Each structure stands twice: as C-alpha cells, then as structure tokens.
C-alpha cells in the first residue's frame, strides 16, 4: 500500500515538474508569443475595420382592427342589398375582408421569392449597389440578388400569439435598411390591396353577369308572352268581327282563350296596345327588380377608395441603433486570444523539435 502511495506521489511531482518546465519555456519565449498576439490582433482589427458593416431594421405588425375595413364595406353596401338572400355570395365576399386571411396573404406575399426579386430589381438602392460592385454577368446577377433575398425576413415573435410578426431588412447602412424595409412593406401592401380590390371587383362583376343573363331570359319570356297574347287577341278579334260583336258584352266570358266579351272594338284597341307596348315588365314583373339590382351594382364606386391596409403596425419601421456585424470589439478579443494560443503552440512546438521539453 505504501509503494502505491509512493508511486502516485512521484507521478504528481513529475507532472508538476513538466508543467513548470512548459511555463518556463513559454515565459522564456514570451516575446515570440507577444509578437504573434500583436500580429494576429492587428490582422483581426484590420479585418474588423475594413469588413462591410450590416444593419437590420425591424417592424412589428399584426392583424388590422375589425373596423379598418368599414370604409370599403360602406362603399359596396349595394352588393349586400342585392345579395342579401344569397349566403354563398355573401360568404365569398366576406372572406375577402377576413382580417386573419388578409394578414396571412400579406405574410405570404412578403416571403415570396418572386416578390423579393421583383422589388430588388426595381430598387434604386440595390441598383446602385450592383453598379458599385460591377455586377454584369447573368450568373453574377443571380448570386447578387439571391444574397439580398436572404436579407429580407419575417419571424413569429411569440409562439402563443400567431398574429404578431417581426419584419426585417438587412442592409449596408442603417439609413438604407430602414428605407428598404419601408419601401418593401409598401410594395407588398399595395400588391395585397390590389388583390383585395380585384376579388371585390370580380365578385361584383360575376353578380352583374348573372343578373344580365337573368334579365335577358326574363325579357325573352316577356316577349313570348306578349306575342302569344297578341295572337290570341287577333284570333278573338276575328271571331268578334265574324259574330258582329263590336261592343262589350257583360257576363259573356266562358273561360275560352279566344274571349270576345270586350267586343271587336275593344279587341282592336288591345291589339294596337300590344303591338306598341315597350314595357315588358307587365308580362314579367321581376324584370324591373333585376334592372334595379344591376343599377345598384353599377353605382358602386371602388375608385373612391385608394388603398386597403392588410396589417397594422405595433412598431413602425425605424433606423437600427446598432449594427449586426462586424462586432469589432469581439473580433479584436478573439484575435488576441487566437494570437496567444498560436504563439504558445509555436513556442512549444519549436521546443519539442529542439528537445527542450
């Protein structure tokens, strides 16, 4: 047992001696370590100074308030009047104003790769950056735009709240990051607003087309009824003339389609009126109702409403207070540490080669 303890004690002493030997070598060559540290720290500081800084602007958005669609609903109130008994049509239109669906549409459009590319190609800031970097070939342009696409992001802020998102745009200056984010939000908002108006116009247009078809059918039916009535009147007139009945005969009606109870003079006047009659709604009363409905739809003026916002700001776009990268202080600290490590490795490796350890 004593021999084991003695061996452990000897081993510990040898390890301590090795450590002191290593420290002695490091101390004796401290100038080399300092030179490594200074050199790498300088390179790290130079990189931190010359590296392109990046800034990120953010905005926090959520769904619109229920009454934010009130102006456009008021503008199309005639559609609700015309379609009050048609639940399918009303449900389709109400879906257009569902604030959750509109907000989701906005996020989808915001994250769309094609929309990002379209915006970047139209941005004067991005065009200037492309020119400054002398991006000319098609392949270089694809890489350039894809690099910028990754700078546009949206993220859910809280898993418990599915209706609050943070939108961000990273750029080379804090001014351009805020400007690009604001412009891109406006660009997407306009696209979504146009989609909403297109949906509304489409629903109104479809309803007008259906009413126009119904009106055409009703007018055709009314014309046929007038033509039939004219034929029966002519036959009745011929019968009355043959029977020498020129004046009305009370209580003569027997339910026959060729009634002569009003006499030939009355039938002649009836025939004249039927031939010159312009108002078909006497034969199909719903004609006037359909015309009124079409007129109500024609009076809807969507041009009076310029824009519908698909979201509401919880935090508006503002310039960032600090840049994302490079973190110059952190880079310098890492460079100092790396310089010390590499310098120590070099000194110890050299000592091993010379069999000094």
C-alpha positions in Angstrom: 0.0 0.0 0.0 2.9 2.3 0.9 4.5 1.5 -2.5 1.3 2.6 -4.4 1.1 5.9 -2.5 4.8 6.5 -3.2 4.3 5.9 -6.9 1.3 8.3 -7.0 3.4 11.0 -5.2 6.3 10.5 -7.6 3.9 10.8 -10.6 2.3 14.0 -9.3 5.8 15.5 -8.7 6.8 14.7 -12.3 3.6 16.2 -13.7 4.2 19.4 -11.7 7.8 19.5 -12.9 6.5 19.1 -16.5 4.0 22.0 -16.1 6.7 24.2 -14.6 9.0 23.3 -17.4 6.3 24.2 -20.0 5.6 27.5 -18.2 9.3 28.2 -18.1 9.6 27.7 -21.8 6.6 29.9 -22.5 8.0 32.6 -20.2 11.4 32.5 -21.8 9.9 32.9 -25.2 7.3 35.4 -24.2 8.5 37.9 -26.8 7.6 35.5 -29.6 4.1 35.0 -28.1 3.6 38.7 -27.8 4.7 39.2 -31.4 2.2 36.5 -32.5 -0.5 38.1 -30.4 0.2 41.6 -31.8 0.3 40.4 -35.4 -2.9 38.4 -35.3 -4.6 41.1 -33.3 -3.6 43.7 -35.9 -4.9 41.4 -38.7 -8.2 40.9 -36.8 -8.5 44.6 -36.1 -7.8 45.4 -39.7 -10.5 43.0 -40.8 -13.0 44.4 -38.3 -12.2 47.9 -39.6 -12.4 47.0 -43.3 -15.3 44.5 -43.2 -18.6 45.6 -44.7 -20.9 46.6 -41.8 -24.5 45.3 -41.9 -27.5 46.9 -40.2 -31.0 45.5 -39.7 -34.2 47.5 -39.4 -37.3 45.9 -37.9 -41.0 46.5 -37.8 -43.7 44.6 -35.8 -47.0 44.0 -37.4 -50.3 42.3 -36.6 -53.8 41.9 -38.0 -55.9 45.0 -38.7 -58.7 46.1 -36.4 -62.2 44.9 -37.3 -63.4 48.4 -38.2 -60.4 49.1 -40.6 -62.4 47.6 -43.4 -65.5 49.7 -42.7 -64.9 52.3 -45.4 -64.8 49.7 -48.2 -67.7 47.8 -46.8 -69.7 51.0 -46.8 -68.7 51.6 -50.5 -70.1 48.2 -51.5 -73.2 48.2 -49.4 -75.3 47.9 -52.6 -73.8 44.5 -53.2 -75.1 43.3 -49.8 -78.5 44.7 -50.6 -78.6 42.9 -53.9 -77.3 39.6 -52.5 -79.0 39.7 -49.1 -80.7 36.3 -49.7 -77.7 34.6 -51.3 -75.5 33.3 -48.5 -72.9 31.8 -50.8 -72.1 35.1 -52.5 -72.0 36.9 -49.2 -69.7 34.4 -47.7 -67.3 34.6 -50.6 -67.2 38.4 -50.3 -66.8 38.3 -46.5 -63.8 36.0 -46.9 -62.2 38.9 -48.8 -62.5 41.0 -45.7 -61.5 38.3 -43.2 -58.6 40.1 -41.4 -56.8 36.9 -40.5 -56.9 35.7 -44.1 -55.8 39.1 -45.4 -52.9 39.2 -42.9 -51.8 35.7 -43.9 -51.9 36.8 -47.5 -49.7 39.7 -46.7 -47.1 37.5 -44.9 -47.2 35.0 -47.8 -46.6 37.8 -50.3 -43.9 39.3 -48.1 -42.0 36.0 -48.0 -42.5 35.3 -51.7 -39.2 34.8 -53.5 -40.6 36.3 -56.8 -41.9 39.4 -55.0 -38.5 39.9 -53.3 -36.7 39.6 -56.7 -39.2 42.0 -58.4 -38.7 44.6 -55.6 -34.9 44.3 -55.6 -34.8 44.7 -59.4 -36.8 47.9 -59.1 -35.0 49.4 -56.1 -32.6 52.3 -56.9 -30.6 51.4 -53.8 -30.0 47.9 -55.0 -29.2 49.1 -58.5 -26.6 51.4 -57.1 -25.0 48.6 -55.1 -25.0 46.4 -58.2 -23.2 49.1 -60.2 -20.7 49.7 -57.4 -19.8 46.1 -57.3 -19.6 45.9 -61.1 -22.1 43.0 -61.3 -22.5 42.4 -65.1 -22.8 38.8 -66.0 -26.1 36.9 -65.6 -24.6 34.4 -63.2 -23.2 37.2 -61.0 -26.6 38.9 -61.0 -28.3 35.8 -59.8 -25.9 35.4 -57.0 -26.1 39.1 -56.2 -29.9 39.1 -56.0 -30.1 35.8 -54.0 -27.7 37.3 -51.5 -30.1 40.2 -51.0 -33.1 38.0 -50.9 -31.8 36.4 -47.7 -31.7 39.8 -46.1 -35.5 40.1 -46.2 -37.1 38.1 -43.3 -40.2 37.7 -41.3 -40.5 35.8 -38.0 -43.1 35.0 -35.4 -42.3 36.8 -32.2 -44.3 34.7 -29.8 -45.5 31.1 -30.3 -48.5 31.9 -28.1 -49.5 34.8 -30.4 -49.8 33.7 -34.1 -50.8 37.2 -35.2 -47.7 39.1 -34.3 -44.7 39.1 -36.7 -41.5 40.9 -37.0 -40.4 42.0 -40.4 -36.7 42.8 -41.1 -34.4 44.0 -43.8 -30.6 43.9 -43.5 -28.6 46.4 -45.5 -25.1 48.1 -45.6 -26.2 51.3 -43.9 -28.7 52.0 -41.2 -30.5 54.5 -43.4 -30.8 52.2 -46.3 -32.0 49.3 -44.1 -34.9 51.4 -42.8 -35.7 52.8 -46.3 -35.6 49.4 -48.0 -37.8 47.8 -45.3 -40.3 50.6 -45.5 -40.4 50.5 -49.3 -40.7 46.7 -49.4 -43.6 46.8 -46.9 -45.3 49.4 -49.0 -44.7 47.4 -52.2 -46.2 44.2 -50.7 -49.1 46.1 -49.0 -50.0 47.6 -52.4 -50.0 44.2 -54.1 -52.3 42.7 -51.4 -54.6 45.7 -51.5 -54.8 45.3 -55.3 -55.7 41.6 -54.8 -58.4 42.6 -52.4 -59.9 45.1 -54.9 -59.6 42.5 -57.7 -61.5 40.0 -55.7 -64.2 42.5 -54.9 -64.5 43.6 -58.5 -64.6 40.0 -59.6 -67.5 39.2 -57.2 -69.4 42.3 -58.3 -68.7 41.5 -62.0 -69.9 37.9 -61.6 -73.0 39.1 -59.9 -73.7 41.6 -62.7 -73.2 38.9 -65.3 -75.6 36.6 -63.6 -78.2 39.4 -63.4 -77.7 40.3 -67.0 -78.3 36.7 -68.1 -81.4 36.5 -65.9 -82.6 39.8 -67.4 -82.1 38.5 -70.9 -84.1 35.4 -70.1 -86.9 37.3 -68.5 -87.2 39.7 -71.4 -87.3 36.8 -73.8 -90.0 35.2 -71.8 -91.9 38.5 -71.7 -91.6 38.9 -75.5 -93.0 35.4 -76.0 -95.9 36.2 -73.6 -96.7 39.4 -75.5 -96.5 37.6 -78.8 -98.9 34.9 -77.6 -101.2 37.5 -76.1 -101.1 39.3 -79.5 -102.0 36.1 -81.3 -104.9 35.3 -79.0 -106.2 38.9 -79.3 -106.1 38.8 -83.1 -108.0 35.5 -83.2 -110.5 36.9 -80.7 -110.9 40.0 -82.9 -111.6 37.9 -86.0 -114.2 35.8 -84.0 -115.8 39.0 -82.7 -116.0 40.5 -86.2 -117.5 37.3 -87.6 -120.1 37.3 -84.8 -120.8 41.0 -85.3 -119.9 41.8 -81.7 -118.4 45.3 -81.7 -119.2 46.3 -78.1 -118.5 44.7 -74.7 -121.0 42.0 -73.7 -121.2 41.7 -69.9 -121.0 38.3 -68.3 -120.1 36.6 -71.6 -116.8 35.2 -70.5 -116.7 31.4 -70.7 -113.0 30.9 -69.9 -112.1 30.4 -73.5 -108.7 31.7 -74.7 -110.5 33.5 -77.5 -112.8 35.6 -75.4 -114.8 38.2 -77.3 -116.5 39.8 -74.3 -114.9 43.2 -74.8 -116.1 43.3 -78.4 -114.2 43.8 -81.7 -113.6 47.5 -80.9 -112.0 46.6 -77.6 -110.0 43.8 -79.1 -108.7 46.1 -81.9 -107.5 48.6 -79.3 -105.9 45.8 -77.2 -104.1 44.5 -80.4 -102.8 48.1 -81.1 -101.5 48.5 -77.5 -99.8 45.1 -77.6 -98.0 45.9 -80.8 -96.8 49.3 -79.5 -96.0 48.2 -75.9 -92.4 48.9 -74.8 -92.7 47.9 -71.2 -92.1 44.1 -70.9 -92.3 44.1 -67.1 -96.1 44.0 -67.4 -95.6 40.4 -68.5 -92.6 39.6 -66.2 -92.7 41.9 -63.1 -89.2 40.7 -62.0 -87.6 42.5 -65.0 -87.8 45.8 -63.1 -86.4 44.2 -59.9 -83.4 42.8 -61.8 -82.8 46.1 -63.6 -82.8 47.9 -60.2 -80.3 45.4 -58.9 -78.0 45.9 -61.9 -78.3 49.7 -61.4 -77.3 49.3 -57.7 -74.2 47.4 -58.7 -73.3 49.9 -61.4 -73.4 52.7 -58.7 -70.6 51.0 -56.6 -67.6 53.3 -56.9 -64.4 51.4 -55.8 -62.2 54.1 -57.3 -63.1 56.4 -54.4 -61.1 54.1 -52.1 -57.4 54.2 -52.9 -55.9 51.5 -50.6 -56.8 48.8 -48.0 -54.1 48.1 -45.4 -53.7 44.4 -44.8 -51.9 44.8 -41.5 -51.5 47.2 -38.5 -48.2 48.4 -37.0 -47.3 47.5 -33.4 -43.9 49.0 -34.0 -43.2 51.1 -37.1 -40.0 51.0 -39.2 -37.1 52.8 -37.6 -33.4 53.0 -38.1 -31.4 50.4 -36.1 -29.4 51.6 -33.0 -26.5 49.2 -33.6 -25.1 47.2 -36.4 -25.3 43.4 -36.7 -21.8 42.8 -37.9 -18.9 43.0 -37.8 -18.7 43.0 -34.0 -15.4 44.8 -33.9 -14.8 44.5 -30.1 -15.5 40.8 -30.2 -13.3 40.3 -33.2 -10.3 42.0 -31.5 -10.8 40.0 -28.3 -10.9 36.7 -30.3 -7.9 37.8 -32.3 -5.9 38.5 -29.1 -6.8 35.1 -27.7 -6.0 33.4 -31.0 -2.7 35.1 -31.2 -1.8 34.0 -27.7 -2.8 30.4 -28.5 -1.0 30.2 -31.8 2.1 31.9 -30.3 2.2 29.4 -27.4 1.7 26.5 -29.8 4.6 27.8 -32.0 6.9 28.1 -29.0 6.1 24.7 -27.6 6.3 23.0 -31.0 9.7 24.6 -31.5 10.8 23.5 -28.1 9.7 19.9 -28.8 11.7 19.9 -32.1 14.8 21.1 -30.2 14.1 18.5 -27.5 13.8 21.2 -24.8 10.7 19.5 -23.3 
